[in-house]
Amino acid sequence: MSDIILSVDDLAIASAAGQQVLQGVSLQVSRGEVVALIGASGSGKTTLALAALGHLRPGLAHAGGSVRLDGVDMLAAPQPVLNRMRGRSAAYIAQSAAAAFNPRIRLGDQVVESALLHRSQTAPEARGRALELFRYLNLLTPESIGGRFPYQVSGGQLQRFMIAMGMQEEPLLLVCDEPTSALDVTTQVEVMRLLKRVIADNDTAALFVSHDLAVVAQIATRIAVMRAGRIVEIGETEQIIEAPREDYTRELIAACTHLSLAALAARPPRPQSAPAPALSARGIVAGYGKISDGRPQIPTLHGVDLAVGKGEIVAVIGESGSGKTTLARVIAGLHAPASGTLSLQGEPLAGLDADRTAAERRRIQLVMQMADTALNPKHRLRRILGRVLSFFHGLKGPEAEARMAALLAMVSLPAHYLDRYPTQLSGGEKQRVNLARALAADPDVLICDEITSALDTIVAGQIIDLVRHLRDQLGLAIVFISHDLATVASIADRVTVLRRGRVVETGDSIGVLSRPADPYTRLLVASVPELRQGWLEDAAATREALAGALEAARPEALAPTPAELLR
């Protein structure tokens, strides 16, 4: 039996309009080998990964070359053959486990579904294999957890179920499409360790799509660098990281270094005197369900304080479920606090947007995480920006046109983009438009909720530079919500750390991130991957000691997560 599991030879894929999406792509993946595909958004990484499964997205066509999985030409095989190959010979681990699972079907049933459909395992065999995987993947209460629904487990547990589903039929090839990018830093490390162990223990071949070089360095045997539909460089992981041959690869490495904790040392100093708060939140308690005595049935925030001055960027960090987005929604007026107070420039601010004045709504703007869903795909940019200018400022005609051009210039986009639809823009360009729309209101406070999490490293760095420039140019007070400490290190003046709805540490970013006082903050910092091979193994002992100390010191009053309340 050949050790080569996947062989791609001179592959070309084109759009219906004839645009080349992949051109002359060739690579091989052998048993037990992890080949990572890295590159900017639109480079063809996911198109190549899906082609390995014999799948092309709508509007794309096979234009030449071949993709052979265990000897089968996946782009020429009939549908019954593809159905048999998927799951048994190759499995797919998606970026968003939440979107991949049916919320109305129990997790255990979804894990065994493929094996039962393929009749590769009897029902008792499939259940036994699933239980074996649940134990192997360190899922809580493995004997019963399969009976839960997807919304009853955390994001990290759901990603483990995704791995279990992929490994149920012991495939030859595992296709991992950004499997850790949607996870917070501590969960990301655990999933990386599990994936690495699964691949090694089962001698599985893997194709690993990522835009995060620091993650790739921990798991990949070889790296293929993609740009504009071509592989521009391929080599052993150490060679790519330590001695890249191509300028583009060096650019990716530089961008990864720019967004790292090492960026703290390169940060220019900010004035030491704290500015007067432009926005203040005091004693915020919020959650879900019936409110009794100022406390919600399912609490997510417990007496949180936050202050942001004019011209200041304050980051709010923490794991998934820590309350970051709930706090952002409370400040934006989208989620009423059960108790606590908000103030804007020293004046009381109503908890709900509907109870705020038009001027107050204008002065606080929220930039959403996913620009794809935040922008109406059927509206041109002219209409998207024009509606804000008309609503808040009454601008129309030439005056509005000039202001829209100026807004695009602020976010480094040309004026002729006003005639484009969001679908005609890249991910980074959409996020720039998202920012421009918020700026159209002429706000005092900008809330940025995970605005770089869906972007590749180069584009994320550009957006961070843009946000910093806008702060300096306009004097904005910015609340920067993120689970990515490397990004926070490159932009924040101060940091507030949330854990299960409580502030556990706050202070200037250099102090908090380079000399963390709280064990939880130390765990977060210790979980940020470094751009070097072996970091994952080196960090394991440190992280385990911190996690153990943290669990032992956990106060009884520490709020459970909503998922824990459902157990």
N, C-alpha and C positions, 0 to 999 in steps of 0.2 A: 504494500500500500504506500502510495506517495505521501510524503510529508506536506506537500503543497496542497492546501485546502481551497484557497481562492486564487485564481489567476485572472488578471485583467490585462488584456492585450490591445493596445492602440485604440482604446474606446473613444468614440465620438457620440455625443448626444446634442441635439439641436432643438430649438423652439420651433413652433409652427411658422414663425416669420423667417426662419432660416438662421437665426442667431446661434452661434456655437456656444453651448453651455459647458460641455466637456470636449477637449481636443487632444487626441493622441495620448490618452492616459494609459499607462502601463504600470502594474505592480503585482507582487505576489505576497500572500500571507501563508505562512507555514503553521503546522500544528504547534501549539504552545507559544506562539509568537503574537505580540500585540503591535500592530502598526497603527500609529496615530496619524490622523489627517488634520492639519492645522492650516489656518489662513483666515483672511478677513471675510466678513459676510459677503455672499455672492461669489465666492471663489470656486464653488462646486463641490464642497465637502459632502454635504448631505445628499446631493444628487448622485455622487459616486457610491456612497454608503447604501442608498436605496437600490441602486442598480445591482449591487451584490445580492440583493434579495429578489431580483427580477422585477423590480417595481420602478416605473417612471411616473412622475407627477403629471397631472393633466396639462396638455399643451406641449409636452416634450416628446421627442421621437428618437429612436435608435438610429444613428447616422453612420455607424461603422464600428468595426472592432468587435471584441467579444468579452463576456464575463462568465468564467467557468467556476462553478462551485462543486467541488467533489466530482469533477468531470462533466457536469451538466451545464450546457450553455443557457444561462438564466434568462437571457433576452431573446432567445429563440424557442424556448421550451413552451409547450402547450399549457393551458391553465391547470389541468389536473396534475401535471408534473410539478408545477410551481406550488400548488396547494400541498402536495406531499412533502416538498422540500422545506417549506416554511414551517418552522417549529421543530421538525425532525433533524434537518441538516443545518439550518441557520435560524437564529432567533434575534429579535430586535428589542433593545432596551431604549426606550424613548426618553427625551429630555423631561417631559412633564408626566410623571406617573399619575397625577390626579386626572389628567385628560385621557390617559390610556385605559383606565378602569371604568367599568359601568357602575355608577353609584348605587344601582338598585339590585345588584347581584353580589352575593357574599364572596369575599376574597378567595377563600379556598376553592369555591366552584370555578372561579375564573382561572386560577392557577392550573387546574387539572383539565380544563376544557379542551385544549389542543390535543393532549394525549388521548382523550376519549374520542375526539372527532377522527383522529388518524388511526384509531384502534391499535396504537402501539403499546398500550397498557390497558389491562382490565381496570375496572373501577377500584377494586381493593388495592391493586398495584399502584395506581395513580395516587390514591389517598396516602398510601405508605411512602411513596416517593416524595410527595408534597410535605409530609410531616418530617421526613428526613432533612429536606431542604430548610424548613422553618427552623429546625434545631441548629443546623449548620450555619444559618445566617443570623443566629442569635436573636430571633424574634421572641418577644415576651410571650409567656404561656403558649408555647408552640402547639400544644394539644387542642387549644380552644380558639386561638386567634384567627384561624381560618374562617370561623363563623361570623366574624365581624364584617361590616360594610366599609367601603373605602373611606367614608367620612369619619369613621370611628377610630382611625389610627393617624399617627403623625406623618409628616412628609418623609422623614427618614425611614420609618417602617414601611410606608407605601413603596418607596424605591427598593427596599429589600424584597417586597412581594413581586415587584417587577423583575428582579433578578431571578427569584424562584420560578416565576412563570417562564422566563427565558430558558432556564436550565432544566425544566421539567423533563424534556425528552433527550437530554444530554446531547445538544447539537454540536456539530463540528466547528461552526463559526458563530461568534457572538458579535452582532453589530450594535455598538453603543453610541448613540447620538446625543452628545452633550449630557451624559447621565448625571453629572454633579452640578451643573451650572445654576440650577434653580434652588439649590440647597444652601443653608447657612454653613458657616465654616466648620463648626464641630461635626455636623451631620455629614458634610462633604468628605471629611477625612475618614469617617467610619465606612462610608460607602466605597471610597477608593480602596481601603484596605480589604474589604469584602470582595470587591471585583477582582483585585489582584490575586487574592487567595483562590477564588473560584476558578479563574483562568488557569492558574498554575496547577491546582489539584486535579483538574479535569483534562489537562493538556489540550485546552481549547484554543483555536485560533481566534483572534479578535481584531476587529476594525474599530478604532476608537476616535470618534469625531469630537473635536474640542477647539475652542479659541483660546484656552488658558494653557500657556506653555508650562507654567509651574505645576499644574495638575498632570499634564502629559509626561513631564520629566519623571514622575513617580511611578508610572505604570507602563510606559511604552518601551518596546524593544527597539523599534525603529520609528522614525518620523518622516512623513511625506508632507512637504510644504506646498500648498496649492495657492495659485493666483490666477484669476481670470480663466478658470477652466482647465488649467494645465498644472502638472507637477513640476515645480521649478527647482526643487532640491529634495533629495531623499537620502537618508543615511542613518547610521546608528545614533541613538539618542544622545550619547555623550558627544559625538562629533558635531551634531547639529547645534547643541547648546554651547559647546566650548569653542568650536572652530567653524562657524557657518561660512559657506562659500558665497552665497548670494546676498546682495544688498537688501533684498526684501526680507530675507530671514533675519538679518541683523536688525532691521526695522521692527520686526515682531518682538525680538528679544529686548530691544530698547524700550518698547511700549510696555512690556511685562515688568521691566525694572522700574519704569516710571510709576506704575501702579503697584507699589509694594510698600511694606513697612520701612524699607530702606529709604523711601522717598522722604521720610521725616527729617533726615539729616540734611537734605537738599532744600528744604522749605525755607523761603525767606522769612525773617522774623516779622511778627505782627506787633503793633503797639501793645504794651503791657496793660494799660488802663482799660478797664471794661467799659464799653459804651452803655449808655442808658438803654434799658430794655425797650425795644420796639414792640415785642410781643412777650406776654407773660402768662404762664399757666401755673396755677397754684392748687395743690391738693386734689388733682383730678382723679376721680373714681369713675370708672365706666365699665360697661360689659353688656350682657344680653339677658333677656328675660325680664320678669317682673321686678320692679324696684321696691324694696322695703327698707325703711329707715336709712335712706340714702345709699343703699347697697343693692346692686343688681343680682339676680339669681345666679348668673354665671359671670363672675368678675374677670376682667382682663387687665384693668389698670387699678392700682391701689395707691392713692395719694401721691400721684406723680407731679413733680415740679419741673418746669422748664422755662428758661428766659433766653431770649435772643435779641441782641442789640443791633442797631443800624450798622450796616456794613460788615456784619459778622455771619459766619457759617458755623452752625452748631449741628453736629451729627448725632443721631440717635441710633445706637447699634444694639444688637442682641440676636439670639437665635430666633427661628420661626416660632411663633406663639408667644413671644416675649411682650407683645403689646405695641410694637412700633407703629404699625399701620393704623391701629385703633387710635393712637395718640394723634397721628396725622389727620385722621378723619374728624376727631374732636376739634382740633384747631381750625380745620376748614369749615366746620359747622355742619358736617354730614352725619355726625353721630353725637347725640346729646349726652353730656356727662350726667351721671347720677348725682354727683356733688363735686364741689370745687369751683374755682373761678378762672375766667379768662379776661385779659385786658389787652388793649391795643393802644400804644402810646400813652399808657397810664389811664385810659378810659375803659370802663367796664364793657365787656363784649358778650353778647348773648351766645348761649350754647348752640343754638340751631341756626342754620343759614336763613331759614324762613323768618326768623325773628330779628335778623340783622338789617341795618339800613343798606341802601344801594351802595353808599360810599364805603361802608364796612366790608361788603362783599367784594367790591372792587379792590380793596387794599390787601386782601389775602387771597392768593391764587395757588391752586394745587396743580402740580405737573405729575401726571400719572405715569406708572411704571411702563405700561405697554402702549406705545404710540400707535401701534396697529389698530387697537380697539378704541383709542381715545379720539382718533380723527375719523370723520365720516368719509368713507371711501368714494361716495358719490358727489362730494362737494369739492370744487376747485379751492386752492389755497386762498384765492381772492375772497371767496365767500366765507371760508373758515375764519380768517382774520377780520374781514369786514363786519361780521356779525358782532364781534366783541367791541370794535370801535364804534359801531352804531349804538349798541346797547348802553355802554358806559359813558361814551363821550359825544354821542350824537353826530359823529363824523360821517359824511357822505361825499360822493363825487370826487373831484380832483384832490381835495384835502385828505380824504380817506386813502386815496390811491398813493399819495406821497408818503403818508404815514405807514402804509403797508410795505412799501419799498424800503423805508427806513428800518422797519422791524426785521425784515429779511436780512438787511445789511448787518444788523446787530448780531444775528446768529450766523453770519457768514454764508448767506445764500443769495444768489442773484435775483434781481427784480422779476425777470421773466418766468421764474418759478410760480408766480401768482396764477398763471394759467394752467398749472399742472394739478393732477389729482394725487392724493396720497399714495395710490398704487403705483405711481410712476417714480416714486422716491425710494432711496435705500433706507435701511433701518436707522442709520445715523441722521440722515436728512429729515426723516419723520420726527425724530426726537428734537431736532432743531426747530421744526415747525411747532411742535408741542410747546417748546419754550417760548417761541415768538408769540403764540396765542396767549399765553399767560402774561407776557410783557405788554401785550396790547391793552390790558386793563390798567396799566401804570400802577402796579402794586407796590406796597411797602414791604410785604412779607411774601416770600416764595417758599412753598413746601414741595420739596423734590422727593418723591416716594420711589426708591429703587430705580432711578431713571437710567442707570447704566447696566442693569443686570442682564438685559437681553441683547447687549451689544458686544461685538468682538473687542479685543484689547486695544487695538489702535483707535477705533472709533470711540470707545469709552474714554480713552485718554483725551481725545479731542473735545468731547462733551464736558469733561471735568475742567479742562482749560477754559472752555467757553463760559461755564458757570462762574468760575473764579473771576474772569474778565468782566462779566455782567455785574457781579458783586462790587468790584472796584469802580466800574463806570457809573453805576446807578445807585450805589449805596444801599443795596437790598439787604434785608435781614432774611437769612436762608436757613430753613430747617431741612437737614439732609438726612433722610431715612435710608439706612442701608444695612445689609448683613455682611457686606464685603469690607473688611478692615483695611485691606490694601488701598481701596479707593478712598476710604475715609482718611487714611494717613496722608493722602496726597492733596486733600482739599480742606479739611475741617480745622477751625480755630479752636473749638472746644468740643468735647465728646461727653454724651450722657449714655451710660450703659444700663439697659433694661434687662431684667431677668424675671420672667413670669409676672410681669405687671408692676414690678417695683424697681426704683432706681437703686442700683448697688454701687455705682461709682460715677463721679462727674468731675470734670476739670479740663485743663488745656490739653489739646490732642497729643502734644509731645510727651507730657507727663503721664497721661493715662495709658498711652499705647507703648511707650518705651519703659515705663516704670509702674506697671499696674499694681494697685494695692489690694484689690479684691481678688480672691481665688477664681471667681467666675471670669473676670476680665483677663486674668493670666491664662485661663484655659482658652479663651477666644483668641488671644494673641498667639498662643502656642499652636493653634490650629491653622494658621495662615501658611499655605504651602510656600516653600522657597524654591527658586529656580536652580535646583541641583538634584542630581540623582542621589537616592538614599535618604532624603529628608524624611520621608514617610516612616521609615524604620527607626531613624534616629529620634524622631519626635514621639514615638509610641510610648516609651517609658515615662517621659515627662507628662504627657497628656493623661495617661492612666493614673499617675500619682495625683495630679490636680483634680481629676474627675472623682477619685475616691475621697479625697479630702473635702471636696465640695459637697458630695452626697452625705458624708458623715456629719458635716456642719450645717446641713439643711435645717432651717428653722421650721417648727411645726406649722407656723402661720403662712409659710410660703404658698402662694396660690397655685393650685393645680391648673394645668392647661385644659381648655375645653375638651380635647380628646381624652384626657385622663378622667374627666368627669363622666364621660360616656362609657367607661370601661365597666 
